[in-house]
Amino acid sequence: MNFNVFRIFRNYFGFNSIQYIFYLSLFLIGFGNLNIYLRLLNFAILIFCSISLIRLKSIKALPVIGLSLWILFVIFYFYFYVSPTPPDGWRNMDLNYLEYSLKSITLVCSFFAIGFQSSSIFQRNALISISLGMLCFALVTTLFTIVYLDPPYYGKAIHPIGKFEMNSPGTTILGSISAILSICFLSEKTNKNPSYIAMTLFLLICALFISFIFSARTLFFAFLILILIKSFTYRQAFGIGKNSNSALHFFLFLIFSLLLYFFLRELTLIRVLEKRIVNGDYLIKFQHSLDYFAQISEDFYIYPKADYKFTYHNWFHNFFYDVHRTSGPITALATYTLFVFSYGRALYNLKIGTYFGRELFELYSVFLIYLVTSIPWESGENQMIAFYSGFTAMILTDKRKV
């Protein structure tokens, strides 16, 4: 950088010190739920550290396009939300301008902080920092819920800051992403690192604990899909190759989990989880899609609405559908364009063998499960979309292996 103030800052604190401040700031982005003054201060620190670490030669066209698409998304969502032309029966909710501004800045800062760095390892660590912040928030929420509420806990959780009751699915999603991220980044190198294996198992235990408490089933399906994807994308990552031993650790842990499940299945929480997995009404998820496509097939340029008799509320429980529902077709087009652009690049990176092409493709493929089964942007757990913007930034800047 040619800005003396940033050079002085790096020389005074040291390059590594700036990195640690940068990681801490991203951790707080993942934790979220800070008061307005702390969030604004954190944004300022993150932007300052990001600029200090940027090298002008690392700025390429793809991340600039990606950042522009995210900015268009937050602008279109706001504009078409506050001035809609909805169909009869569509209920609009008031938009909190301050809260929307804060979560929009969070999203943009996440992309900017990760997308314009030159080191892939540095980007990966930044992404991990956000995921650990989300896990920390989920763990604190889980502990508060256990203390203040009686089981079963599905559908209810206690917000650790505001002390109010909220829905639980968002908490389980935030608590599982760090484990999924860690498993995605398993490789020959990490498999030889006992500390990485131990940390992965610890994160997996935390994710399973949170899902167990809230009787959440999505994590288990996410793991099954992740194992399936890994078997195609990189067999050696799960120990099928001769130089890897991660399969032994992972499958022993699965066996242990199954034994523990059958031992504890008489507990109330286990019975609730088993009932939700075995007897869950999965047709409702398909009904959401049928309702949505039935409406847009007649006219895409509408504000579609969910069928109340199937949902008991106005949400499709799908990021893409609900963006269309609440903010109309133009915002939906921007969202679908962003998805096709970033996921298409992830596929291309996988094909040509970029530095983290396999890992980011696996992460994106599993993350889609959460996108199509939740309401992340409109809910209180919008850190999930900040994480989404962060790893799309990493995808658009991932370099070919030399």
C-alpha positions as CSV (number, residue, x, y, z in Angstrom):
1,M,0.0,0.0,0.0
2,N,1.1,3.6,-0.7
3,F,-0.7,5.0,2.4
4,N,1.9,5.9,5.0
5,V,-0.6,5.6,7.9
6,F,-1.1,1.9,7.1
7,R,2.6,1.3,6.7
8,I,3.3,2.9,10.1
9,F,0.5,0.9,11.7
10,R,2.0,-2.4,10.4
11,N,5.5,-1.3,11.4
12,Y,4.4,-0.3,14.9
13,F,2.3,-3.3,15.8
14,G,3.9,-5.9,13.6
15,F,2.3,-7.8,10.7
16,N,1.3,-10.7,12.9
17,S,-0.3,-8.4,15.5
18,I,-2.6,-6.9,12.8
19,Q,-3.5,-10.4,11.7
20,Y,-4.6,-11.3,15.3
21,I,-6.7,-8.2,15.6
22,F,-8.2,-9.0,12.2
23,Y,-9.1,-12.5,13.3
24,L,-10.6,-11.3,16.5
25,S,-12.7,-8.8,14.6
26,L,-14.0,-11.5,12.3
27,F,-14.7,-13.7,15.3
28,L,-16.9,-10.9,16.7
29,I,-18.6,-10.7,13.3
30,G,-19.5,-14.4,13.7
31,F,-20.6,-14.0,17.3
32,G,-22.8,-11.0,16.4
33,N,-25.4,-9.6,18.7
34,L,-23.2,-6.8,20.1
35,N,-24.6,-3.5,20.9
36,I,-24.6,-0.8,18.2
37,Y,-21.5,1.0,19.4
38,L,-19.4,-2.1,19.7
39,R,-20.5,-3.3,16.3
40,L,-19.6,0.1,14.7
41,L,-16.2,0.0,16.4
42,N,-15.6,-3.5,15.3
43,F,-16.5,-2.6,11.7
44,A,-14.0,0.3,11.8
45,I,-11.2,-1.9,13.2
46,L,-12.0,-4.6,10.6
47,I,-11.9,-2.2,7.7
48,F,-8.7,-0.6,8.9
49,C,-6.9,-3.9,9.4
50,S,-8.2,-5.2,6.1
51,I,-6.8,-2.2,4.2
52,S,-3.5,-2.5,6.2
53,L,-3.2,-6.1,5.0
54,I,-4.3,-5.6,1.4
55,R,-1.8,-5.6,-1.4
56,L,-2.9,-3.7,-4.5
57,K,-1.7,-6.5,-6.8
58,S,-4.1,-8.9,-5.1
59,I,-7.2,-7.0,-6.3
60,K,-8.7,-8.9,-9.3
61,A,-11.8,-8.5,-11.3
62,L,-13.7,-11.5,-10.0
63,P,-13.9,-10.4,-6.3
64,V,-14.8,-6.9,-7.4
65,I,-17.8,-8.4,-9.4
66,G,-18.7,-10.5,-6.4
67,L,-18.6,-7.6,-4.0
68,S,-20.8,-5.6,-6.4
69,L,-23.4,-8.4,-6.6
70,W,-23.6,-8.5,-2.8
71,I,-24.0,-4.7,-2.6
72,L,-26.7,-4.9,-5.2
73,F,-28.4,-7.6,-3.1
74,V,-28.6,-5.5,0.0
75,I,-29.7,-2.4,-1.9
76,F,-32.3,-4.2,-3.9
77,Y,-33.6,-6.0,-0.8
78,F,-34.1,-2.8,1.1
79,Y,-35.6,-0.8,-1.8
80,F,-38.1,-3.4,-2.9
81,Y,-39.0,-4.4,0.6
82,V,-40.0,-0.9,1.7
83,S,-41.8,-0.1,-1.5
84,P,-43.4,-3.4,-2.6
85,T,-46.3,-4.2,-4.9
86,P,-47.4,-7.5,-3.3
87,P,-50.4,-9.7,-4.1
88,D,-53.5,-9.8,-2.0
89,G,-53.0,-11.4,1.4
90,W,-49.2,-10.8,1.5
91,R,-48.3,-9.4,4.8
92,N,-45.4,-7.0,5.0
93,M,-43.4,-6.6,8.2
94,D,-41.8,-3.3,9.2
95,L,-38.1,-3.2,8.4
96,N,-35.8,-2.0,11.2
97,Y,-33.6,0.4,9.2
98,L,-30.8,0.5,11.8
99,E,-30.6,-3.3,12.2
100,Y,-30.8,-3.8,8.5
101,S,-27.9,-1.3,7.9
102,L,-25.8,-3.1,10.5
103,K,-26.3,-6.5,9.1
104,S,-25.7,-5.2,5.6
105,I,-22.4,-3.6,6.6
106,T,-21.5,-6.9,8.3
107,L,-22.1,-8.8,5.1
108,V,-20.0,-6.3,3.0
109,C,-17.2,-6.2,5.5
110,S,-17.0,-10.0,5.6
111,F,-16.6,-10.1,1.8
112,F,-14.2,-7.2,1.7
113,A,-12.0,-8.5,4.5
114,I,-11.6,-11.9,3.0
115,G,-11.8,-11.3,-0.8
116,F,-9.0,-8.8,-1.1
117,Q,-6.3,-10.7,0.7
118,S,-3.4,-12.3,-1.2
119,S,-2.8,-15.4,1.0
120,S,-5.2,-18.4,0.7
121,I,-4.1,-19.6,4.1
122,F,-4.9,-16.2,5.6
123,Q,-8.3,-16.3,3.9
124,R,-9.0,-19.8,5.3
125,N,-8.1,-18.6,8.8
126,A,-10.3,-15.6,8.5
127,L,-13.2,-17.9,7.5
128,I,-12.5,-20.1,10.5
129,S,-12.6,-17.1,12.8
130,I,-16.1,-16.2,11.7
131,S,-17.3,-19.8,12.1
132,L,-15.8,-20.0,15.6
133,G,-17.6,-16.8,16.6
134,M,-20.9,-18.4,15.4
135,L,-20.1,-21.6,17.4
136,C,-19.3,-19.5,20.6
137,F,-22.7,-17.7,20.3
138,A,-24.5,-21.0,19.7
139,L,-22.8,-22.6,22.8
140,V,-23.6,-19.7,25.0
141,T,-27.2,-19.7,23.8
142,T,-27.5,-23.4,24.4
143,L,-26.2,-23.1,28.0
144,F,-28.6,-20.2,28.7
145,T,-31.5,-22.3,27.3
146,I,-30.6,-25.3,29.6
147,V,-30.5,-23.0,32.6
148,Y,-33.7,-21.0,32.0
149,L,-36.0,-23.4,30.2
150,D,-37.2,-27.0,30.7
151,P,-36.8,-29.8,28.0
152,P,-37.7,-30.5,25.3
153,Y,-36.0,-27.5,23.8
154,Y,-36.9,-27.8,20.1
155,G,-38.3,-24.6,18.8
156,K,-37.3,-22.4,21.7
157,A,-34.0,-20.9,22.9
158,I,-32.9,-18.1,25.2
159,H,-31.0,-15.2,23.7
160,P,-27.9,-14.8,25.9
161,I,-27.8,-11.0,25.4
162,G,-31.4,-9.9,25.4
163,K,-32.7,-12.8,27.6
164,F,-35.7,-13.2,25.4
165,E,-37.1,-16.5,23.9
166,M,-36.4,-17.2,20.3
167,N,-36.6,-20.0,17.8
168,S,-33.9,-22.7,18.0
169,P,-33.1,-23.8,14.4
170,G,-30.9,-20.8,13.8
171,T,-28.8,-21.6,16.8
172,T,-28.2,-25.2,15.7
173,I,-27.1,-24.0,12.3
174,L,-24.6,-21.5,13.8
175,G,-23.3,-24.2,16.0
176,S,-22.6,-26.7,13.2
177,I,-20.8,-24.7,10.6
178,S,-17.4,-24.7,12.2
179,A,-17.4,-28.5,12.4
180,I,-18.5,-28.8,8.8
181,L,-15.8,-26.3,7.7
182,S,-13.1,-28.2,9.6
183,I,-14.1,-31.6,8.1
184,C,-14.2,-30.0,4.6
185,F,-10.5,-28.9,5.0
186,L,-9.3,-32.4,6.0
187,S,-6.4,-33.3,3.6
188,E,-3.2,-35.3,3.6
189,K,-1.4,-32.4,5.4
190,T,-4.1,-31.8,8.1
191,N,-4.6,-35.6,8.6
192,K,-0.9,-35.8,9.7
193,N,-1.5,-33.0,12.3
194,P,-2.9,-34.5,15.6
195,S,-3.9,-31.1,16.8
196,Y,-6.1,-30.5,13.7
197,I,-7.7,-33.9,14.1
198,A,-8.4,-33.2,17.8
199,M,-9.8,-29.8,17.1
200,T,-12.1,-31.3,14.4
201,L,-13.4,-33.9,16.8
202,F,-14.0,-31.2,19.4
203,L,-15.9,-29.0,17.0
204,L,-17.9,-32.1,15.9
205,I,-18.8,-32.9,19.6
206,C,-19.9,-29.3,20.1
207,A,-22.1,-29.4,17.0
208,L,-23.6,-32.7,18.0
209,F,-24.2,-31.5,21.5
210,I,-26.1,-28.4,20.3
211,S,-28.1,-30.4,17.8
212,F,-28.9,-33.0,20.5
213,I,-30.1,-30.4,23.0
214,F,-32.4,-28.7,20.4
215,S,-33.5,-32.0,18.7
216,A,-32.2,-30.7,15.4
217,R,-31.9,-33.2,12.5
218,T,-30.4,-31.0,9.7
219,L,-26.8,-31.6,10.9
220,F,-27.1,-35.4,10.5
221,F,-28.3,-35.1,6.9
222,A,-25.6,-32.5,6.3
223,F,-22.9,-35.0,7.5
224,L,-24.3,-37.8,5.3
225,I,-24.2,-35.5,2.3
226,L,-20.7,-34.3,3.1
227,I,-19.5,-37.9,3.4
228,L,-21.1,-38.7,0.0
229,I,-19.5,-35.6,-1.6
230,K,-16.1,-36.3,-0.1
231,S,-16.2,-39.9,-1.5
232,F,-16.4,-38.3,-5.0
233,T,-14.2,-35.2,-4.7
234,Y,-11.3,-36.5,-2.7
235,R,-11.2,-40.0,-1.5
236,Q,-7.9,-39.7,0.4
237,A,-9.4,-37.0,2.6
238,F,-11.3,-39.7,4.5
239,G,-8.5,-42.2,4.8
240,I,-9.1,-44.3,1.7
241,G,-5.6,-43.2,0.5
242,K,-2.5,-44.9,2.0
243,N,-1.2,-41.7,3.7
244,S,-4.3,-40.8,5.7
245,N,-5.6,-42.0,9.0
246,S,-8.6,-39.6,9.4
247,A,-11.1,-42.3,8.5
248,L,-10.2,-44.3,11.6
249,H,-10.8,-41.3,13.8
250,F,-14.0,-40.2,12.1
251,F,-15.7,-43.6,11.9
252,L,-14.7,-44.6,15.4
253,F,-16.4,-41.4,16.5
254,L,-19.5,-42.2,14.5
255,I,-19.6,-45.7,16.2
256,F,-19.2,-44.1,19.6
257,S,-22.0,-41.7,18.8
258,L,-24.3,-44.5,17.8
259,L,-23.6,-46.5,20.9
260,L,-24.2,-43.4,23.1
261,Y,-27.4,-42.8,21.2
262,F,-28.8,-46.2,21.9
263,F,-27.7,-46.0,25.5
264,L,-29.4,-42.7,26.1
265,R,-32.4,-43.1,23.8
266,E,-34.8,-43.3,26.7
267,L,-34.1,-39.7,27.6
268,T,-36.7,-37.2,26.6
269,L,-34.4,-35.3,24.2
270,I,-33.4,-38.4,22.4
271,R,-37.0,-39.5,21.9
272,V,-37.9,-36.1,20.5
273,L,-34.9,-36.1,18.1
274,E,-35.7,-39.7,17.0
275,K,-39.3,-38.8,16.4
276,R,-38.3,-35.8,14.3
277,I,-35.9,-37.8,12.2
278,V,-38.1,-40.9,11.7
279,N,-41.5,-39.3,11.6
280,G,-40.7,-35.8,10.3
281,D,-43.0,-34.4,7.7
282,Y,-40.5,-34.0,4.9
283,L,-43.2,-33.4,2.3
284,I,-43.7,-29.9,3.7
285,K,-40.2,-29.0,2.4
286,F,-41.2,-30.2,-1.1
287,Q,-44.5,-28.5,-0.8
288,H,-42.6,-25.2,-0.3
289,S,-40.9,-25.7,-3.6
290,L,-44.1,-26.7,-5.4
291,D,-45.9,-23.7,-4.1
292,Y,-43.1,-21.4,-5.1
293,F,-42.6,-22.7,-8.6
294,A,-46.3,-22.9,-9.3
295,Q,-46.5,-19.2,-8.7
296,I,-43.4,-18.0,-10.5
297,S,-44.1,-20.3,-13.5
298,E,-47.2,-18.2,-14.2
299,D,-45.4,-14.9,-13.5
300,F,-41.9,-14.5,-12.2
301,Y,-42.4,-10.8,-11.5
302,I,-44.5,-11.1,-8.4
303,Y,-44.1,-11.3,-4.7
304,P,-44.9,-15.0,-4.2
305,K,-46.5,-16.1,-0.9
306,A,-46.3,-19.4,1.0
307,D,-49.4,-21.6,1.4
308,Y,-50.5,-21.0,4.9
309,K,-52.2,-24.4,5.3
310,F,-48.8,-26.1,4.9
311,T,-46.5,-23.6,6.6
312,Y,-48.7,-22.1,9.4
313,H,-46.9,-18.8,8.7
314,N,-45.8,-16.8,5.7
315,W,-42.3,-18.2,5.2
316,F,-41.0,-20.8,2.6
317,H,-38.0,-21.6,4.9
318,N,-35.7,-21.2,1.9
319,F,-33.2,-18.3,1.5
320,F,-33.9,-17.9,-2.2
321,Y,-37.6,-18.2,-2.1
322,D,-38.0,-16.0,0.9
323,V,-35.9,-13.2,-0.6
324,H,-38.3,-13.3,-3.6
325,R,-41.3,-13.4,-1.2
326,T,-40.3,-10.4,0.9
327,S,-38.4,-8.3,-1.6
328,G,-39.7,-9.2,-5.1
329,P,-38.3,-10.5,-8.4
330,I,-35.5,-8.0,-9.0
331,T,-33.9,-8.9,-5.7
332,A,-34.5,-12.6,-6.4
333,L,-32.7,-12.3,-9.8
334,A,-29.7,-10.6,-8.1
335,T,-29.6,-13.5,-5.5
336,Y,-29.8,-16.2,-8.1
337,T,-27.2,-14.5,-10.2
338,L,-24.9,-14.3,-7.2
339,F,-25.5,-18.0,-6.5
340,V,-24.9,-19.1,-10.2
341,F,-21.8,-16.9,-10.4
342,S,-20.2,-18.2,-7.2
343,Y,-21.2,-21.8,-7.4
344,G,-20.2,-22.0,-11.0
345,R,-16.8,-20.7,-10.0
346,A,-16.6,-23.2,-7.3
347,L,-17.2,-26.0,-9.8
348,Y,-14.6,-24.5,-12.1
349,N,-12.0,-24.3,-9.3
350,L,-12.7,-27.9,-8.5
351,K,-12.1,-28.9,-12.1
352,I,-8.8,-27.0,-12.6
353,G,-7.5,-27.8,-9.1
354,T,-7.1,-24.5,-7.2
355,Y,-5.5,-24.3,-3.8
356,F,-8.8,-24.9,-1.9
357,G,-11.0,-25.8,-4.8
358,R,-12.1,-29.1,-3.4
359,E,-12.7,-27.9,0.1
360,L,-14.7,-24.8,-0.9
361,F,-16.8,-26.9,-3.3
362,E,-17.7,-29.3,-0.5
363,L,-18.4,-26.5,1.9
364,Y,-20.7,-24.7,-0.6
365,S,-22.6,-27.9,-1.5
366,V,-23.3,-28.7,2.2
367,F,-24.0,-25.1,3.0
368,L,-26.8,-25.2,0.4
369,I,-28.7,-27.5,2.7
370,Y,-28.9,-24.7,5.2
371,L,-29.8,-22.1,2.6
372,V,-32.8,-24.1,1.3
373,T,-34.1,-25.0,4.8
374,S,-33.8,-21.8,6.8
375,I,-34.5,-18.0,6.8
376,P,-31.0,-16.7,7.5
377,W,-31.3,-13.1,6.1
378,E,-34.6,-12.3,7.8
379,S,-33.9,-14.1,11.1
380,G,-31.8,-13.0,14.1
381,E,-29.0,-15.4,13.0
382,N,-27.9,-13.4,9.9
383,Q,-24.2,-14.1,10.8
384,M,-24.8,-17.1,8.5
385,I,-25.0,-14.8,5.5
386,A,-21.9,-12.9,6.6
387,F,-20.2,-16.3,6.5
388,Y,-21.7,-17.0,3.1
389,S,-20.4,-13.8,1.7
390,G,-17.0,-14.6,3.2
391,F,-16.5,-17.9,1.6
392,T,-17.9,-16.7,-1.8
393,A,-15.1,-14.1,-1.6
394,M,-12.6,-16.9,-1.0
395,I,-14.0,-18.9,-3.9
396,L,-13.7,-16.0,-6.3
397,T,-10.0,-15.4,-5.3
398,D,-8.9,-19.0,-5.0
399,K,-5.7,-19.5,-7.0
400,R,-4.5,-22.4,-9.2
401,K,-1.9,-24.6,-7.5
402,V,1.6,-23.9,-8.8
